[in-house]
């Protein structure tokens, strides 16, 4: 069912907050949560200064308590199917936390509302670095929070790469080489790195020579892997054991001679390097802490 908009006569609003109290009482919102707000602003200079009160309402109620409770009749429901929304000046969507350029109120048809804040031009999103898609629980690769531009049009993306486009990005305080929002989330079938050691934390090693087995590969963009070790649970430095450019699946990574490794806790570090999203190098790291005790 459509919810029509309201008009507010600012000359009649006296800032009594009756609409705010009525809305909260009617809808039972939690403490400090108000769907109805009144913004106060001072204009002019003494002795002609004045205060202006601007009610900001949700426009959702069929029988709005804020309109019923207004003692001056400043809030009136419009019967014409027109609503007003606060939108971001830069994008025209409802403002998100990353709205730039300020906000303003615009009029819309009730069935043609602006896009929600999640579709703002600028979005902060966790990106799966292996695929360039939006990170999800289905993918286990590395991810980072990035500011992305919600631009899907091919020609708009090309223009942003031109001199004029980059000048516009500079003027908005945006990166000259922006990331664009991916079209979907990462799924289980998308390429992902695989890195694993066939040892477990706390494992006791008593043999002087052990075979370290595991996996280090990626379906796309694989570059190399490296195996290091360090003393203690949080080593300050690392000693290289092996580094190769061929992927390994459930195979031998290294034959380790521990004759010169003192007894005590040792941490193994496995690093997989790949060409990730955007053509940059990306590393995935896993650690296993073991206990060397060759006299057991």
N, C-alpha and C positions, 0 to 999 in steps of 0.2 A: 504494500500500500504506500502511495506517495506521501511525503511529509512536506507541506508547503513552508515557504519561508516567512520571515517576520520583518516588519519595518520598525525602525526605532526613531522617534522624534527626539533628537539630542537636546533640543531646546526645552523639552519637558522633563527630561531625566534629571533628578536631583541627587542621585547617588545614595538612595536610602538602603540599598542592598536587599530590599524585599524580594526581588526576583531570585536572587542568589539563595536566600534562605528557603523560599518556596520550592525551588528546584531540588535542593538537597533533601528537604523533608519529603517531597513527593517520590523521589527515586531512591532514597536510602543509601546514598553513596558513602563510602568509608570516610573516616576522619581525614581532613586536609584535601579531599578529592571533591572538586566542584566542576560540574558540567557547565554551569552558568557562571560567568565572571563579569565584573565591571571594572574597566580600565579608567584610571583617573589621570588627567593631564592638565597642566597649568599653561595658560596662554596669556600674552600681553605683559605689560609692566605696570608697576604701581603708578598712579592710582587706578589704572584701568585693567588690572589683572583679573582673570576669571578662571574658574575650573570647569573642565568639560568631562562629563562621564559618558563612557561608551560601553553599553552592555554587549557582551560577546556570548551568544547563545548557540546551542547545538542544532537547532532547527529539526529536531527529531520527533517531538511530541505532537500527537494528534490534538490533544487537549492540554495546551502548555500551561503549567502552573505559574511560570514566570510572567506570562501575559495576564493571567487572572489576578495575580497578586499586586501588580504594578499600581500604586495609588494615583499616579498622574496620567495613566493611559499612554505612557510613552511607547510601550511595546504593543504592537498590533500585528495580528496574524494576516498574512497576505493570502487571498483566495485564488491567486492566478497561476499557481504551479511554478512560481519563480522562487529560487532560494539563493542565498548568498553564502559564499565560502571564503575563508582566508586561504590564499594561495601564495606560493613562493614566486617572487618577481622573475627570477632567472628561468625557472622551469615551467611554471603554470600549474604544477601539481600542488596538492596539499603539502605544507611545509614539513620537511624532515629535520633532524638535528643538523643536517649538512646544507640546509638552504642558504644560498648566497644572494646578496643584493636586497635583502629585506623582504617584507611581506605586505600584501594588500588584500582588500576585500573585493571580490568579483561576483557578478550575478550569473547564475546558471539555471537552466531548465532542470526540473526535479529529476528527470530521467536521463540527464546528460551531465553528470557531476564530474569534477576534475579527478584526475588520477590520484590514488592514495599516496601517503608519504613514502611507502615502500618502492614507488616508481619514480621518485625524485631524480633529477638529472645526476646528482652526485650521491653516491651510496657508499657506505663502508661495508665491505663484504669479505668473508674469509674465502681465500682462493686456494684450491688444490694446485700446488706448484707443478705437479707432474702433468696435469691435463689442461690447466688453465680454466677449468670449470669451477663452479661454486662448490666449496668443500662440503662433504657430508659424511655421516658415519659409515657409509658404504665403502669409502676409500681411506686407506691407511697411510698414504704418502704424506710428505710434509705440506704444511699450509701456512699462510700468512694473512693477516688482516691488511687489506688494501682499500684505498679510495678509488672507486671506479666510476666511469661515466656511463650512464644508462642511455647509450646511443646505439640503436640497432640499424639505422639506415646506412647503407653502404656508401652513398655519396656524401653523407654528413661526416662519416669517419674519414673519408679521403680529404674533405675540405679541412678538417681539423689538423691534417698533416701538412697543409700548405702554409706559406708565410703568413697570410691573413688569419688562418685558423689558429696558428700558434700565437700570434699577437693577441687574438681574442682570449685564448687560454691564459696568457700572461695577465691580461687586464682583469681576469676573474680570480687570479691567484691560484690557478690550476697548473699541474705539470704540463710541460710542452710535449711530452710523449706519454699521454695518459693510457691507462689500462681501460679497456671497455668491458662493461658488465657481461659475463657469459650468459648464454641463452638457457642454460639448465644446470642442475646439480650433477656432481660426479656420481656415477652409478657403479655397481659392483663389476660390471663387464668392461669398464674403462681401463686403459693401461695403468699399471701401478708398479712401483718398485718392490722387490722381494729381497729381504736381507735377514739372515738368521744364522745363529751359531748353535751347533748341536751340543752345547754345554748349558748348564743351568747354574743360577746363582747359588753360591755356597758349596758347589761340587768340590769334593776332595780329590786332589791329584797326587798319586803316590808313585807313578811310573816316571823314569828319567826321560822318556821320549813318548810323546803322545801325538796322535793324528787328530788335527782339528778339522772337523767337517762342518758343512753348512751350505748356505745358498747366498748368492749375490748376483742378481740379474734384474733387468727391467725389460718390458716388452718393446719399448721404443726409446731411442736416444741414449742407450747405455754407453758409458765412457770407460770407467775403470772402478776397481774396488781396492781397498787397503785394509790390512790387519795390523794392529799395534797392540802393545801391552805396556802397562805401567804398574808401579808398586803401590800397594794400599788400595783402599776403597775409592779414593778420589785422587788419582795421580796428578802431580804437578807437571810432569813431563811424560812423553811417550816414546817408546822404542819400537821401530818398525820391524815387523815379522815378514810380511809379504805384501806385494802390490802387483796387480795384474790387470790387463785390459780385456781378458776374455771372461765372459759370464760363466758362472758355475751354478748348477742346480743340484742340490743334495750330493755334493761331491767333496773331495779333499781340498781344503783351503791351504793347509800348511802342515808339515811334519816338524813339530817343535821339540828341540833338544833343550831340556831344562837343567842340564848339568851345571850351568853357571847362574841359574836363577835361585836366589836364596829362598828358604822356606818362609811361608807367610802369605798374607792375602795379596792377590794379583788381579788386576782388572784388564780384561780384553776389550778392545774397541774395534768394531767393524764399521767401515765407512764405504758407502756406495755413492759414486759421483755420476750424475746423469745430465743430459741437456734437457732442461725442463721448460716450462711455459715461458714464452718470450725469447727462447734461444739462449738463456743464461744457464750457467752451471749450478746444479743444486745437489746438496749432499744429504744423505740419510744415514743416521748413525745409530748403532745399537751397542749396548754394553753388557758384559757378563763378568761378575766378580767370582773368582774361584779361590781355593786355598791350596797352596803347594806345600806338601809334607811328604818328602820322599823317604822319610825314615819310619813311616807308619807300617 
